[in-house]
Amino acid sequence: MTSADHIRTPAPVAPLLSGLDGRLPGLRTLYEDLHAHPELSFQEVRTAGVAAARLREQGWEVTEGVAGTGVVGVLTAGEGPVVLLRADMDGLPVKEETGLPYASERTAVGSDGEEVPVMHACGHDLHVACLLGAAAQLAANRKAWRGTVVAVFQPAEEVGGAPAMIEDGFRERFPRPEVCLGQHVAPAPVGFVGTRPGPLMAASDSLRVRLFGRGGHGSMPESTVDPVVLAAAVVLRLQTVVSREVGAAQAAVVTVGAIHGGTKENIIPDMVELQVNIRSTTPAVRERVLAAVERIIRAEAAASGAPREPEITELNSFPVTVNDPAATATVHAALTAALGEGHVFTLPRPLIGSEDFGAFGTALEVPSVFWHFGGADPALFAGLDPDALLEDGMPPTIPANHSALFAPLPGPAIEVGVTALLAAAAQWLTDTAEANRRP
């Protein structure tokens, strides 16, 4: 059976969108408030409070404190399918440079005890606003659908909050869905959506590496084992993993995102810490790259005469995000019907970014679908062919996620994000959708 055999007429989303135009200004205000008050992973106390309060006002049954700061809302409109909708809430340790009137000026203490600036540099504030908008529409138009919606406001996507919610009894505590649906804003033009069946986003493995030396005076390096030089050798040699051990037709990335060591220019320290991130799109490549990274780290330590073996600790690990093919075909058709022909694209290959959203579908043993929707001003893409963007990627002049300049165009992006969530959910929640599922 082909994917097309699973799709008939997309269920109409219009009844669920009734009243959205009047709600959009308030959602824009909500977004700006969330953007100005970002919180680090597992510290999303204020954001969770906002989400929980709004859900209660709408009539949802609300559970707080899931995996620390997670919020889960459950809303039922008679007998019918269960659909999970998810948004992530955490910000990043980035100093905002957008110059927006609602730019973040917040700081927070990170997991290492250091104070850092905090910014919504990945768009999770937009995700929260979109899901709260969709939740409000579902509550206000309850007669237009039937079934149950589980709205998940997830903490700590950046470090693995989805697995933490699963470990906190998610499967036993909340209705089991028929499908899990999620989305992410991207540096693409507003109004455009991209997804694909099968592998959508890469696996991610983050490591903390401690390299040990023997410290001493900067003027007498011969009496030391310099871990700074060792770290430099490791960083440079790691760049050969992808270029020399991964095939040209395969995809992987090795990034050293942080180096910490030393206190003064004339003191050789005892230890240097690296933080390494690895992306891969197949299990075989993932295994090969992880093995190569560990081999190089240990070999360079031995070559430097390090007095101790390096310590390599896993910080977090996400598998490849995989979209169920049949459910993705259904969602693709629904998004096309809602947003218009030529606005929904099938991505030609998996994205090298990573997500922990797939943990819900895997743990609950149900299909999941994830998509990306544009948040950038379309004027920035004037004269560019959409097909070329798919093949060549976004122009380097467009600030991407995790940039200090990342700033979605909130008004239209919120409308698209709410519409996309409702259009996808409608395929399982409306009478037309039920008729489509009958043989």
C-alpha positions in Angstrom: 0.0 0.0 0.0 1.4 3.4 -0.9 1.3 6.5 1.1 -1.3 7.9 -1.3 -3.7 5.0 -0.3 -3.8 6.5 3.2 -5.0 9.9 2.1 -8.2 11.1 0.7 -9.7 14.5 1.0 -7.8 16.5 3.8 -10.1 17.2 6.7 -11.1 20.9 6.6 -9.4 23.0 9.2 -11.6 26.1 8.8 -13.9 25.3 11.7 -10.9 25.1 14.1 -9.6 28.4 12.8 -12.8 30.3 13.5 -11.9 33.4 15.6 -8.1 33.1 15.1 -7.8 36.6 13.5 -9.0 38.2 16.7 -6.7 36.1 18.8 -3.5 36.9 16.9 -2.7 40.3 18.5 -2.8 38.8 21.9 -0.6 35.9 20.8 1.9 38.4 19.4 2.0 40.2 22.8 2.4 36.8 24.5 5.3 35.9 22.2 7.1 39.2 22.9 6.7 38.6 26.7 8.1 35.1 26.4 11.0 36.3 24.2 11.9 38.9 26.8 11.9 36.3 29.6 13.9 33.3 28.3 14.9 30.5 30.7 17.6 27.9 30.5 16.8 24.1 30.2 15.0 22.7 33.2 14.7 26.2 34.6 11.5 27.2 32.7 9.5 28.0 35.8 8.0 31.3 34.5 7.2 30.0 31.0 5.6 26.8 32.5 3.5 29.0 34.7 2.3 31.1 31.8 1.4 27.9 29.8 -0.4 26.3 32.7 -2.4 29.4 33.6 -3.5 29.9 30.0 -4.5 26.3 29.6 -6.6 26.4 32.8 -8.3 29.5 31.6 -9.3 27.7 28.4 -10.7 24.7 30.3 -7.9 22.2 29.9 -7.0 19.6 32.6 -3.5 20.6 33.5 -0.6 18.8 35.1 2.5 20.7 36.1 6.0 19.6 37.2 6.4 16.8 34.7 10.2 16.2 34.5 10.6 19.3 36.7 9.1 22.1 34.6 7.0 20.3 32.0 3.3 21.1 31.5 0.7 18.7 30.0 -2.8 19.8 29.2 -5.6 17.4 28.3 -8.8 18.5 26.6 -11.6 16.1 25.5 -14.5 16.7 23.1 -16.3 13.4 23.2 -15.2 9.9 22.0 -12.5 9.9 19.3 -8.8 9.7 18.6 -6.1 11.1 20.8 -3.6 13.5 19.3 -0.4 14.8 21.0 0.8 18.3 20.1 4.2 19.4 21.5 6.1 22.7 22.0 9.5 23.1 23.7 10.1 26.0 26.1 13.9 26.5 26.9 16.2 29.3 25.8 19.9 29.2 25.2 23.0 30.7 26.9 23.4 33.4 24.2 23.6 37.1 24.5 21.0 38.6 22.3 22.1 41.1 19.6 18.8 41.6 17.7 18.2 45.1 19.0 14.5 44.3 19.2 12.4 46.4 21.7 11.5 43.2 23.5 15.0 41.7 23.3 16.2 39.6 26.3 18.5 41.2 28.9 18.2 38.2 31.2 21.0 36.2 32.7 20.9 32.9 34.6 23.2 30.5 36.4 23.9 27.5 34.1 24.4 23.9 35.1 28.1 24.6 35.6 27.4 27.3 38.2 28.5 30.1 35.9 26.2 33.1 35.2 25.4 33.4 31.5 23.2 35.6 29.3 20.0 33.9 28.1 18.1 34.3 24.8 15.4 32.6 22.9 17.8 32.0 20.0 16.1 28.9 18.7 12.5 30.0 18.5 11.0 28.0 21.4 9.1 31.1 22.5 7.4 31.1 19.1 6.6 27.4 19.5 4.9 28.0 22.9 2.9 30.9 21.5 1.7 28.8 18.6 0.7 25.8 20.7 -1.1 28.1 23.2 -2.9 29.7 20.2 -3.9 26.3 18.9 -5.0 25.2 22.3 -7.2 28.3 22.6 -8.7 27.6 19.2 -9.5 23.9 20.1 -11.1 25.0 23.4 -13.2 27.7 21.7 -14.3 25.5 18.9 -14.9 22.3 20.8 -18.0 21.4 18.8 -16.0 21.3 15.6 -13.9 18.3 16.6 -14.1 15.1 18.6 -11.5 13.1 20.5 -8.8 14.2 23.0 -5.8 16.5 22.6 -2.7 16.2 24.8 -0.8 19.5 24.7 2.8 19.0 25.8 4.9 22.0 26.8 8.3 20.3 27.1 11.3 21.5 29.1 14.9 21.3 28.0 14.7 20.3 24.3 18.3 21.4 24.0 19.5 18.8 26.5 16.9 16.0 26.3 13.7 17.0 28.0 11.5 14.6 26.1 13.2 11.5 27.4 13.0 13.1 30.9 9.2 13.5 30.5 9.0 9.8 29.4 11.0 8.7 32.4 8.6 10.7 34.7 5.8 8.3 33.8 4.4 10.1 30.8 3.0 6.9 29.3 1.2 5.9 32.4 -0.1 9.4 33.4 -1.6 10.7 30.2 -3.8 9.4 27.4 -1.9 7.4 24.7 -2.1 9.2 21.4 -2.7 7.8 17.9 -0.1 10.3 16.6 2.5 12.8 17.9 2.7 16.1 16.0 5.4 18.8 16.4 7.0 21.7 14.6 10.0 24.0 14.6 10.5 27.5 13.3 13.3 27.7 10.7 15.3 30.6 8.9 13.1 30.1 5.8 10.5 32.5 4.4 7.3 32.9 6.4 4.5 30.9 4.8 6.7 27.9 3.7 6.8 24.5 5.4 9.2 21.6 4.9 9.1 18.0 6.0 9.9 14.6 4.7 9.0 10.9 5.4 11.5 8.8 7.1 14.7 10.3 8.6 14.1 14.0 9.1 16.8 15.2 11.5 20.2 13.9 12.5 21.2 12.0 15.6 23.1 14.1 18.1 25.7 13.1 20.7 27.3 15.6 23.1 30.4 14.8 25.1 32.4 16.4 27.8 36.1 15.6 27.5 38.6 16.3 30.3 42.2 16.3 29.1 44.8 16.0 31.9 48.3 17.4 32.0 50.9 18.4 34.6 50.8 22.1 35.3 53.6 24.5 36.0 55.2 27.8 35.1 54.7 29.2 31.6 58.5 29.8 31.3 59.3 26.2 31.9 57.1 24.1 29.7 59.7 21.3 29.6 58.8 20.4 33.2 55.1 20.2 32.4 52.6 18.3 30.2 50.6 21.1 28.6 46.9 20.2 28.3 46.3 23.3 26.2 48.6 22.1 23.5 47.0 18.6 23.8 43.6 20.2 23.5 44.7 22.1 20.4 45.9 18.9 18.8 42.7 17.1 19.6 40.6 19.9 18.1 42.5 19.9 14.9 42.7 16.2 14.5 38.9 15.8 15.1 38.4 17.8 11.9 39.7 14.8 10.0 37.0 12.5 11.2 34.4 13.7 8.7 36.8 14.6 5.9 38.7 11.3 6.0 36.5 8.7 7.7 33.0 9.5 6.5 32.0 8.8 2.9 31.3 11.8 0.6 27.7 10.6 0.1 27.2 10.3 3.9 26.4 13.1 6.4 28.1 13.9 9.7 29.4 16.9 11.7 31.9 17.0 14.5 32.0 20.3 16.4 34.0 21.4 19.4 31.7 24.1 20.8 33.6 24.9 24.0 37.1 24.9 25.5 37.8 25.7 29.1 41.2 25.7 30.8 43.7 27.8 32.6 43.5 30.9 34.7 46.5 33.1 33.6 48.7 33.6 30.7 51.9 32.4 32.4 50.5 29.3 34.2 50.2 26.0 32.4 47.1 24.3 33.8 46.6 20.7 34.9 43.4 20.2 32.9 41.5 21.5 29.9 37.8 20.6 29.2 36.3 20.3 25.8 32.6 20.0 24.8 32.1 18.1 21.6 28.9 17.7 19.5 28.5 15.0 16.9 25.7 14.8 14.3 25.0 11.8 12.1 22.1 10.5 9.9 22.5 6.7 10.0 23.4 4.3 12.8 26.5 3.0 11.0 27.9 6.5 10.5 27.1 7.4 14.1 28.9 4.4 15.4 31.9 5.0 13.2 32.2 8.7 14.1 31.8 8.1 17.9 34.5 5.5 17.8 36.8 7.7 15.8 36.4 10.7 18.2 37.2 8.5 21.2 40.2 6.9 19.4 41.7 10.3 18.5 41.2 11.8 22.0 42.9 8.9 23.7 45.7 8.6 21.1 46.5 12.4 21.3 46.6 12.1 25.1 49.0 9.2 24.9 51.2 11.1 22.3 51.4 14.1 24.6 52.5 11.9 27.6 49.4 12.8 29.6 49.7 11.5 33.2 46.1 10.3 33.1 43.6 8.8 30.6 41.1 11.4 29.3 37.6 11.4 30.9 34.9 11.2 28.2 31.4 11.7 29.5 28.1 11.7 27.6 26.1 15.0 28.2 23.1 14.0 26.1 22.2 11.9 23.2 19.3 12.1 20.7 18.6 9.5 18.0 17.7 10.3 14.4 14.2 11.9 14.2 12.1 9.7 11.9 8.8 10.7 10.5 6.2 7.9 9.9 5.7 7.8 6.1 1.9 7.3 6.1 1.2 9.9 8.8 3.6 12.3 7.1 1.8 12.0 3.8 -1.4 12.8 5.6 0.0 15.8 7.3 1.7 17.0 4.1 -1.7 17.0 2.3 -3.3 18.8 5.2 -0.7 21.5 5.3 -0.9 22.0 1.5 -4.7 22.4 1.7 -4.3 24.9 4.6 -1.4 26.9 3.3 -1.7 26.6 -0.4 -0.1 24.8 -3.3 3.6 25.5 -3.6 4.1 26.4 0.1 4.7 22.9 1.5 7.9 21.1 0.4 9.4 17.7 0.7 13.0 18.2 2.0 15.5 16.4 -0.3 17.6 15.0 2.6 17.6 14.8 6.4 18.6 18.0 8.2 21.8 17.9 10.1 20.1 19.6 13.1 18.7 17.3 15.9 15.6 17.0 18.0 14.4 14.9 20.9 10.7 15.1 19.8 10.9 11.5 18.4 11.3 10.2 21.9 7.5 10.6 22.4 6.5 8.5 19.4 9.1 5.8 20.1 8.2 5.4 23.8 4.5 5.5 23.1 4.9 3.2 20.1 2.8 5.5 17.8 3.6 7.4 14.6 5.1 10.9 14.8 5.4 13.7 12.3 7.6 16.8 12.7 7.9 19.7 10.3 9.7 23.0 9.9 8.0 26.3 9.2 9.6 29.5 8.0 10.0 32.5 10.3 12.0 34.9 8.3 10.9 38.0 6.3 10.1 36.8 2.7 11.7 40.1 1.5 15.1 38.8 2.5 14.7 36.0 -0.1 13.7 38.2 -3.1 14.8 36.7 -6.3 15.8 33.4 -4.8 14.3 30.2 -6.2 12.7 28.0 -3.5 14.0 24.8 -5.1 17.5 26.3 -5.0 17.0 27.0 -1.3 16.1 23.3 -0.7 19.3 22.1 -2.5 21.8 24.8 -1.5 20.5 25.9 1.9 19.7 29.3 3.3 21.9 32.3 2.4 24.6 33.0 5.0 23.1 36.5 5.4 20.0 35.1 7.1 20.6 34.6 10.8 19.9 30.9 11.7 18.8 29.2 14.9 21.2 29.6 17.8 22.5 32.9 16.4 22.5 36.0 18.6 20.7 37.7 15.7 17.9 35.1 15.3 14.6 36.9 15.2 11.5 35.4 13.6 8.9 37.7 12.1 6.4 36.9 14.9 3.0 38.1 13.5 2.8 36.1 10.4 4.9 33.2 11.7 2.5 32.7 14.7 -0.5 32.6 12.3 1.3 30.0 10.1 2.4 28.0 13.2 -1.1 27.9 14.7 -2.7 27.0 11.4 -0.2 24.2 10.7 -0.8 22.6 14.1 -4.6 22.7 13.7 -4.5 21.6 10.1 -2.4 18.5 11.0 -4.5 17.7 14.1 -7.7 18.0 12.2 -6.8 14.9 10.2 -7.4 12.9 13.3 -10.0 15.0 15.2 -12.8 15.9 12.7 -15.7 13.9 11.3 -14.3 14.2 7.8 -11.0 12.7 9.1 -12.9 9.8 10.6 -14.7 9.2 7.3 -11.3 9.2 5.5 -10.1 6.5 7.8 -13.0 4.1 7.1 -12.2 1.4 4.5 
